[in-house]
Amino acid sequence: MTISEMLSQSGILTLLGMGVVFSFLIILIICMYALHAVLHAFKLDKEEKVEKPASTASAAPAASADTNAVVAAIAAAIHDKELNS
């Protein structure tokens, strides 16, 4: 087998492989559009809104306290890292 024959076969194999990947991607995109159309037709793409309980005001300070604790932990870790370097 000569070098020109091997280069010819490798070029054909490369184009064939790229064609297979490209066609798979096209099929994947078509399937995604089809799935979107089916979900939209059956109205399954809408999220149901869940009513929150009236006690949301009491949950806000807890979230704020958690956030402050996380910020304090990060600041302490950075300070400790700077002291050890």
CNS distance restraints for C-alpha pairs under 8 A (distance, minus, plus):
assign (resid   1 and name CA) (resid   5 and name CA) 6.31 0.50 0.50
assign (resid   1 and name CA) (resid   6 and name CA) 6.84 0.50 0.50
assign (resid   2 and name CA) (resid   6 and name CA) 6.36 0.50 0.50
assign (resid   3 and name CA) (resid   7 and name CA) 6.08 0.50 0.50
assign (resid   4 and name CA) (resid   8 and name CA) 6.06 0.50 0.50
assign (resid   5 and name CA) (resid   9 and name CA) 6.17 0.50 0.50
assign (resid   6 and name CA) (resid  10 and name CA) 6.04 0.50 0.50
assign (resid   7 and name CA) (resid  11 and name CA) 6.03 0.50 0.50
assign (resid   8 and name CA) (resid  12 and name CA) 6.24 0.50 0.50
assign (resid   9 and name CA) (resid  13 and name CA) 6.06 0.50 0.50
assign (resid  10 and name CA) (resid  14 and name CA) 5.97 0.50 0.50
assign (resid  11 and name CA) (resid  15 and name CA) 6.15 0.50 0.50
assign (resid  12 and name CA) (resid  16 and name CA) 6.01 0.50 0.50
assign (resid  13 and name CA) (resid  17 and name CA) 6.04 0.50 0.50
assign (resid  14 and name CA) (resid  18 and name CA) 6.13 0.50 0.50
assign (resid  15 and name CA) (resid  19 and name CA) 5.94 0.50 0.50
assign (resid  16 and name CA) (resid  20 and name CA) 6.21 0.50 0.50
assign (resid  17 and name CA) (resid  21 and name CA) 6.32 0.50 0.50
assign (resid  18 and name CA) (resid  22 and name CA) 5.99 0.50 0.50
assign (resid  19 and name CA) (resid  23 and name CA) 5.98 0.50 0.50
assign (resid  20 and name CA) (resid  24 and name CA) 6.11 0.50 0.50
assign (resid  21 and name CA) (resid  25 and name CA) 6.24 0.50 0.50
assign (resid  22 and name CA) (resid  26 and name CA) 6.27 0.50 0.50
assign (resid  23 and name CA) (resid  27 and name CA) 6.15 0.50 0.50
assign (resid  24 and name CA) (resid  28 and name CA) 6.07 0.50 0.50
assign (resid  25 and name CA) (resid  29 and name CA) 6.16 0.50 0.50
assign (resid  26 and name CA) (resid  30 and name CA) 6.23 0.50 0.50
assign (resid  27 and name CA) (resid  31 and name CA) 6.14 0.50 0.50
assign (resid  28 and name CA) (resid  32 and name CA) 6.19 0.50 0.50
assign (resid  29 and name CA) (resid  33 and name CA) 6.27 0.50 0.50
assign (resid  30 and name CA) (resid  34 and name CA) 6.14 0.50 0.50
assign (resid  31 and name CA) (resid  35 and name CA) 6.05 0.50 0.50
assign (resid  32 and name CA) (resid  36 and name CA) 6.12 0.50 0.50
assign (resid  33 and name CA) (resid  37 and name CA) 6.20 0.50 0.50
assign (resid  34 and name CA) (resid  38 and name CA) 6.22 0.50 0.50
assign (resid  35 and name CA) (resid  39 and name CA) 6.07 0.50 0.50
assign (resid  36 and name CA) (resid  40 and name CA) 5.97 0.50 0.50
assign (resid  37 and name CA) (resid  41 and name CA) 5.99 0.50 0.50
assign (resid  38 and name CA) (resid  42 and name CA) 6.30 0.50 0.50
assign (resid  39 and name CA) (resid  43 and name CA) 5.93 0.50 0.50
assign (resid  39 and name CA) (resid  44 and name CA) 5.03 0.50 0.50
assign (resid  39 and name CA) (resid  45 and name CA) 5.74 0.50 0.50
assign (resid  40 and name CA) (resid  44 and name CA) 6.14 0.50 0.50
assign (resid  40 and name CA) (resid  45 and name CA) 5.76 0.50 0.50
assign (resid  52 and name CA) (resid  56 and name CA) 7.27 0.50 0.50
assign (resid  55 and name CA) (resid  59 and name CA) 7.11 0.50 0.50
assign (resid  56 and name CA) (resid  60 and name CA) 6.67 0.50 0.50
assign (resid  57 and name CA) (resid  61 and name CA) 7.70 0.50 0.50
assign (resid  58 and name CA) (resid  62 and name CA) 7.31 0.50 0.50
assign (resid  59 and name CA) (resid  63 and name CA) 6.43 0.50 0.50
assign (resid  60 and name CA) (resid  64 and name CA) 6.24 0.50 0.50
assign (resid  61 and name CA) (resid  65 and name CA) 6.05 0.50 0.50
assign (resid  62 and name CA) (resid  66 and name CA) 6.21 0.50 0.50
assign (resid  63 and name CA) (resid  67 and name CA) 6.17 0.50 0.50
assign (resid  64 and name CA) (resid  68 and name CA) 6.15 0.50 0.50
assign (resid  65 and name CA) (resid  69 and name CA) 6.15 0.50 0.50
assign (resid  66 and name CA) (resid  70 and name CA) 6.23 0.50 0.50
assign (resid  67 and name CA) (resid  71 and name CA) 6.20 0.50 0.50
assign (resid  68 and name CA) (resid  72 and name CA) 6.08 0.50 0.50
assign (resid  69 and name CA) (resid  73 and name CA) 6.14 0.50 0.50
assign (resid  70 and name CA) (resid  74 and name CA) 6.22 0.50 0.50
assign (resid  71 and name CA) (resid  75 and name CA) 6.12 0.50 0.50
assign (resid  72 and name CA) (resid  76 and name CA) 6.10 0.50 0.50
assign (resid  73 and name CA) (resid  77 and name CA) 6.17 0.50 0.50
assign (resid  74 and name CA) (resid  78 and name CA) 6.20 0.50 0.50
assign (resid  75 and name CA) (resid  79 and name CA) 6.11 0.50 0.50
assign (resid  76 and name CA) (resid  80 and name CA) 6.03 0.50 0.50
assign (resid  77 and name CA) (resid  81 and name CA) 6.06 0.50 0.50
assign (resid  78 and name CA) (resid  82 and name CA) 6.19 0.50 0.50
assign (resid  79 and name CA) (resid  83 and name CA) 6.33 0.50 0.50
assign (resid  80 and name CA) (resid  84 and name CA) 6.28 0.50 0.50
assign (resid  81 and name CA) (resid  85 and name CA) 6.25 0.50 0.50
